Amino acid sequence: MVLVGLGSNQGESTEIVIAAMHALARLAQPGSVRSSSLWRTSPVNCPPESGDFINAAVVFDALPDLTPEMLLSRLKTLEREFGRAERYQRNAPRELDLDLLLFGSERRQSEHFTLPHPRATDRLFVLKPASQLIPHTVWPGLGQSIQQLLESLETDEVVYALSEQPPYFGGQS
């Protein structure tokens, strides 16, 4: 099971996030993709002029030959296809941000790649959509479910669902 976070706050963000969900389906086993609702979220640690983000999460079973490293590379390629610059400032406004949050229970720690995503559990804009999809999944290394992490999170982030209906693949099972 793979969990990917999606976000955009440049251009037609809603359409960009939905199109990215469709693109992610190419990396998934057929019929395995589920998406959260779309969420409008306040920017976190962004430059002062940054607008709100549209965020979502997608969960799927990866194609059999896909490793976490290969998937991360494909996510970065998709970001560029949607207009993200090759070099960018962390947390700056962007057309598309794709974060590999979980890849089953896999763990990685290198200069360029940490898995599970190191800041995901501190962010309401990640935990809220993820909890729609896999609330009982235990976060590797923390021993708490996504729902438990969400319930214990203290933050001043503003996050609300644009719609209760997921935009593409179906919601909670």
Beta strands, then each sheet from edge to edge (+ up, - down):
strand 1: 2-8
strand 2: 34-35
strand 3: 39-41
strand 4: 53-60
strand 5: 97-103
strand 6: 108-109
strand 7: 114-115
strand 8: 159-161
sheet 1: 2+ 4- 1+ 5-
sheet 2: 2+ 4- 3+ 8-
sheet 3: 6+ 7-
end
